[in-house]
């Protein structure tokens, strides 16, 4: 009985701390911008490396999430360091190119399937 209560208390405290960590917005000075930029970069690389058909479908679904992450990173980190601002700008440019290529590939696939 005591072991069950300890386990339940441990789970409840863990859930509370996890949710509190997600819900609290960290101030910019506590934000690790280098980590955020690496995260955005790695997610874009992951999108680009996927097979075209899978990439197009996932890009449709994940476009909003990735764009929010990129926008949030840009908003929070651009003012902290000019070098970080340049990195974010380059990632944004590459993401826009990726979107353009994906749209063109999607249109080409649809045309081929209509033949």
KAKAPE-V35035 format. One record per pair of residues at least 4 apart in sequence whose ideal C-beta (glycine too) atoms are under 8 Angstrom apart, sorted by the first residue. I is the first residue (numbers start at 0). GAP is how many residues later the second one is. If there is no record, write none. Layout:
# KAKAPE-V35035
i=I gap=GAP
i=I gap=GAP
This chain:
# KAKAPE-V35035
i=0 gap=4
i=1 gap=4
i=2 gap=4
i=3 gap=4
i=4 gap=4
i=5 gap=4
i=6 gap=4
i=7 gap=4
i=8 gap=4
i=9 gap=4
i=10 gap=4
i=11 gap=4
i=12 gap=4
i=13 gap=4
i=14 gap=4
i=15 gap=4
i=16 gap=4
i=17 gap=4
i=18 gap=4
i=19 gap=4
i=25 gap=4
i=25 gap=5
i=26 gap=4
i=27 gap=48
i=27 gap=49
i=27 gap=51
i=27 gap=52
i=30 gap=5
i=30 gap=45
i=30 gap=46
i=31 gap=4
i=32 gap=4
i=32 gap=40
i=32 gap=43
i=32 gap=44
i=32 gap=47
i=32 gap=48
i=32 gap=51
i=33 gap=4
i=33 gap=50
i=34 gap=4
i=35 gap=4
i=35 gap=37
i=35 gap=40
i=35 gap=41
i=36 gap=4
i=36 gap=36
i=36 gap=40
i=36 gap=47
i=36 gap=50
i=36 gap=51
i=36 gap=54
i=37 gap=4
i=38 gap=4
i=38 gap=30
i=38 gap=34
i=39 gap=4
i=39 gap=26
i=39 gap=29
i=39 gap=30
i=39 gap=33
i=39 gap=48
i=39 gap=51
i=40 gap=4
i=40 gap=46
i=40 gap=50
i=41 gap=4
i=42 gap=4
i=42 gap=23
i=42 gap=26
i=43 gap=4
i=43 gap=22
i=43 gap=47
i=43 gap=50
i=43 gap=51
i=43 gap=54
i=44 gap=4
i=45 gap=4
i=46 gap=8
i=46 gap=11
i=46 gap=12
i=46 gap=15
i=46 gap=19
i=46 gap=51
i=47 gap=7
i=47 gap=50
i=49 gap=4
i=49 gap=5
i=49 gap=8
i=50 gap=4
i=51 gap=4
i=51 gap=53
i=51 gap=57
i=52 gap=4
i=52 gap=56
i=53 gap=4
i=54 gap=4
i=54 gap=47
i=55 gap=4
i=55 gap=46
i=55 gap=49
i=55 gap=50
i=55 gap=53
i=56 gap=4
i=57 gap=4
i=58 gap=4
i=58 gap=39
i=58 gap=40
i=58 gap=43
i=61 gap=4
i=62 gap=4
i=62 gap=36
i=63 gap=4
i=64 gap=4
i=65 gap=4
i=65 gap=29
i=66 gap=4
i=66 gap=28
i=67 gap=4
i=68 gap=4
i=69 gap=4
i=69 gap=18
i=69 gap=21
i=69 gap=22
i=69 gap=25
i=70 gap=4
i=71 gap=4
i=72 gap=4
i=72 gap=15
i=73 gap=4
i=73 gap=14
i=73 gap=18
i=75 gap=4
i=76 gap=4
i=76 gap=7
i=76 gap=8
i=76 gap=11
i=77 gap=6
i=77 gap=7
i=77 gap=10
i=78 gap=6
i=79 gap=4
i=80 gap=4
i=81 gap=4
i=82 gap=4
i=83 gap=4
i=84 gap=4
i=85 gap=4
i=86 gap=4
i=87 gap=4
i=88 gap=4
i=89 gap=4
i=90 gap=4
i=91 gap=4
i=92 gap=4
i=93 gap=4
i=94 gap=4
i=95 gap=4
i=96 gap=4
i=97 gap=4
i=98 gap=4
i=99 gap=4
i=100 gap=4
i=101 gap=4
i=102 gap=4
i=103 gap=4
i=104 gap=4
i=105 gap=4
i=106 gap=4
i=107 gap=4
i=108 gap=4
i=109 gap=4
i=110 gap=4
